[in-house]
C-alpha cells in the first residue's frame, strides 16, 4: 500500500514560482509511475503532468507546457512539480497520483492518491 503526501502549495502572485513535492511511502515507490492532476474550483480534475517509473518519459499538458516541469528522485521516494510563470488560471487543488505503469490521462486509472495541495495564484 503506497501513501502519497503533497506539500509546497500556497498563495503566490502571478508570474511567480512554486514547487510541489509528493512524498511516497510503503511499497516499492520506483515501481510506480506518477502523475500530477489539478482540479480548479467547479471544474473536473485534469492531468497536468506525468513521469514514468524511471523518469525517462514525461508528458506535460499543453496548458502548462514550457512553464511546469515534472521530476522524481526515487532514492528520496519523492516526485516534484516545478511551476513557473504561474497564472491565476493555475489556481486549483493539485494532486499527485500513482499507478503501476503506462501513461493515461484518466484519473480513474490511478490507484493511489495524495490528499491534495491548494495552489492559489493572485493577479
C-alpha positions as CSV (number, residue, x, y, z in Angstrom):
1,X,0.0,0.0,0.0
2,X,1.5,3.3,-1.1
3,X,0.8,6.5,0.7
4,X,1.3,9.9,-1.0
5,X,1.6,13.2,0.7
6,X,1.8,16.5,-1.2
7,X,3.5,19.6,0.2
8,X,4.5,23.0,-1.1
9,X,1.2,24.5,-2.0
10,X,0.3,28.1,-1.1
11,X,-0.5,31.6,-2.3
12,X,1.7,33.2,-4.9
13,X,1.5,36.2,-7.1
14,X,1.0,35.8,-10.8
15,X,4.3,35.3,-12.6
16,X,5.9,33.7,-9.5
17,X,7.2,30.1,-9.0
18,X,6.1,27.3,-6.7
19,X,7.4,23.8,-6.3
20,X,5.2,20.9,-5.2
21,X,6.5,17.7,-3.7
22,X,4.9,14.3,-3.5
23,X,6.5,12.1,-0.8
24,X,5.7,8.4,-1.1
25,X,5.9,5.7,1.5
26,X,5.0,2.0,1.5
27,X,5.7,-0.4,-1.3
28,X,8.4,-0.1,-3.9
29,X,7.9,3.5,-5.0
30,X,10.2,3.2,-8.0
31,X,7.6,0.6,-9.3
32,X,5.0,3.3,-9.9
33,X,4.5,6.0,-12.5
34,X,3.4,9.3,-11.0
35,X,1.1,12.0,-12.4
36,X,0.1,15.4,-11.2
37,X,-3.6,16.4,-11.6
38,X,-5.3,19.6,-10.7
39,X,-8.9,20.5,-10.0
40,X,-9.9,24.1,-10.3
41,X,-13.0,25.3,-8.4
42,X,-16.2,24.0,-10.0
43,X,-14.3,22.1,-12.7
44,X,-13.3,18.5,-13.4
45,X,-9.9,17.0,-12.4
46,X,-7.4,17.3,-15.2
47,X,-3.9,15.9,-15.8
48,X,-1.0,18.3,-15.6
49,X,2.0,16.1,-16.0
50,X,3.2,12.5,-15.9
51,X,6.5,10.9,-15.2
52,X,7.4,7.2,-15.8
53,X,8.9,4.9,-13.2
54,X,12.5,5.6,-14.2
55,X,11.8,9.2,-15.0
56,X,12.8,8.7,-18.6
57,X,9.4,9.6,-20.0
58,X,7.4,12.7,-19.2
59,X,4.2,14.1,-20.5
60,X,3.0,17.6,-19.9
61,X,-0.3,19.2,-20.7
62,X,-0.3,21.8,-23.4
63,X,-1.8,24.4,-21.0
64,X,1.3,24.3,-18.8
65,X,4.0,23.2,-21.3
66,X,7.1,25.4,-21.0
67,X,6.1,26.5,-17.5
68,X,5.7,23.3,-15.5
69,X,8.4,20.6,-15.1
70,X,7.9,17.2,-13.5
71,X,10.7,15.2,-12.0
72,X,11.4,12.5,-9.4
73,X,14.1,11.2,-7.1
74,X,13.5,7.5,-6.5
75,X,16.2,7.4,-3.8
76,X,14.2,10.0,-1.9
77,X,10.8,8.5,-2.8
78,X,9.7,11.9,-4.0
79,X,8.2,13.4,-7.1
80,X,8.2,17.1,-7.8
81,X,6.3,19.6,-9.9
82,X,8.1,22.8,-10.5
83,X,5.7,25.5,-11.6
84,X,7.0,28.8,-13.1
85,X,5.3,31.8,-14.5
86,X,2.1,31.0,-12.7
87,X,-1.2,32.4,-13.8
88,X,-4.5,33.0,-12.0
89,X,-5.9,30.2,-14.1
90,X,-3.5,27.8,-12.5
91,X,-5.4,28.2,-9.2
92,X,-6.6,24.7,-8.2
93,X,-6.1,21.8,-5.8
94,X,-3.1,19.8,-7.0
95,X,-2.9,16.1,-6.5
96,X,-0.2,13.5,-7.1
97,X,-1.3,10.0,-8.1
98,X,0.5,6.8,-8.8
99,X,-0.2,3.7,-11.0
100,X,1.9,0.7,-11.9
101,X,2.9,1.8,-15.4
102,X,1.9,3.4,-18.6
103,X,0.6,6.9,-19.4
104,X,-3.1,7.7,-19.2
105,X,-4.9,11.0,-18.5
106,X,-7.9,9.2,-17.0
107,X,-7.8,9.8,-13.2
108,X,-9.8,6.6,-12.6
109,X,-6.8,4.5,-13.8
110,X,-4.6,5.8,-11.0
111,X,-4.5,3.6,-7.9
112,X,-3.1,5.8,-5.2
113,X,-3.8,9.5,-4.5
114,X,-2.5,12.2,-2.2
115,X,-4.7,14.4,-0.1
116,X,-4.2,17.4,-2.4
117,X,-2.4,20.8,-2.1
118,X,-4.1,24.1,-2.6
119,X,-2.3,26.5,-5.1
120,X,-3.8,30.0,-5.3
121,X,-2.4,32.5,-7.8
122,X,-3.3,36.1,-7.3
123,X,-3.4,38.6,-10.1
